[in-house]
Amino acid sequence: MKHLKHLRLFTYIDTIVREGSVRRAAEKLHITASALDRRVQDLEEELGTEIFERHPRGMRLSAAGEVLLGYVRRHLSDMQRLRSEIDSLNGLRRGHVALAVSPALATDFIPRIINTFREQYSGVSFAVTVAQHSDAIRALLAFEADLVVIVAPPRHPDVIDLAVSEQPLVATMDRGHPLARQDTLRLSDCIQYPLVLPAPGLTSREMLESVLHSGRAEARIAAETNSYEVMRGLLYGTQNIGFVISTGIPKDRLNESIVYRPISAMDIRPVPLVCAQLKSRGISVSAARFSNCIAEELNNISLPETYKAYAKT
């Protein structure tokens, strides 16, 4: 492994890029700015080209630097995987998994699976970033995330799916709402009431857009929010109706005054929930085992019978 001796330098370069300046990177790395700048200049002399463009407000990668950064992050990722595999020989005592997840999964789904995983592997730590699907894919491509667990992701040739589950849209409301007694709702019923809509950019909002702008009926929008917790708060004791994908429903809902009712698939088709990794990147043992837990959870999600026929057409 010829590149092993350069790992510290690779870490320096990666940190400068993330922090945007030598001074901030030096503070994070606990070395002097002059020493860090000297290491970068030595590397530039060795390569025969500048890897950073220096500006009064910070450092920016040159074209050569962009190429080098991909090399740097691949090898840092490989080293993390190597350490994880060595740790696995001793029972996965340590490890780290970086995730980028959809907002709909952040309240219950992902925390619940992480907590269950850490009951068995308490030495594995997690970094969880909540991001819209395009940002999550960018984090994966930049080696900032080992795995993404996102709803309706954009397709990318360098990303491979590890597990997929179809997710219907669900209406959520106070238990005393007039529609709460029905098993399945039509969207035309929902828009007779004030709506608490997911913010633009969220998948659940994208699922609603065509219907909201169809002109069939004018929706009354009570609020828009990118927080599912805020949405739930706006439902208590009102006739407001909110929307989530089915995985956004809390699993433990004892004494819950908020109820969830599926929207008919005749109105809105289910969308895929995907756990994915970078195709060209070998993930660590801890990340691989966690992805297996995600896959098992998704396999256990049963799509209501009323959706299955429409999902196939």
Salt bridges, closest charged atoms under 4 A:
ASP14 OD2 - ARG18 NE 2.83
ASP14 OD1 - ARG73 NE 2.69
GLU19 OE2 - LYS28 NZ 3.27
GLU27 OE2 - ARG23 NH1 3.34
ASP37 OD1 - ARG54 NH2 3.65
ASP42 OD1 - ARG38 NH2 2.82
GLU44 OE1 - ARG54 NH2 3.29
GLU45 OE2 - ARG38 NH2 3.22
GLU53 OE1 - HIS55 NE2 3.56
GLU53 OE1 - ARG60 NH2 3.48
ASP78 OD1 - ARG81 NH2 3.51
GLU85 OE2 - ARG81 NH1 3.55
ASP87 OD1 - ARG94 NH2 3.11
ASP108 OD2 - ARG112 NE 3.27
ASP135 OD1 - ARG138 NH2 2.04
GLU144 OE2 - ARG18 NH1 3.21
ASP146 OD1 - ARG281 NH2 2.72
ASP158 OD2 - HIS156 ND1 4.00
ASP161 OD2 - ARG155 NH2 3.13
GLU206 OE1 - HIS133 NE2 3.59
GLU209 OE2 - ARG205 NE 2.60
GLU209 OE1 - HIS213 ND1 2.93
GLU224 OE2 - ARG205 NH1 2.60
GLU256 OE1 - ARG232 NH2 3.14
ASP267 OD1 - ARG186 NH2 2.81
GLU297 OE2 - ARG112 NH1 2.90
GLU297 OE2 - LYS251 NZ 3.56
GLU305 OE2 - LYS308 NZ 3.03
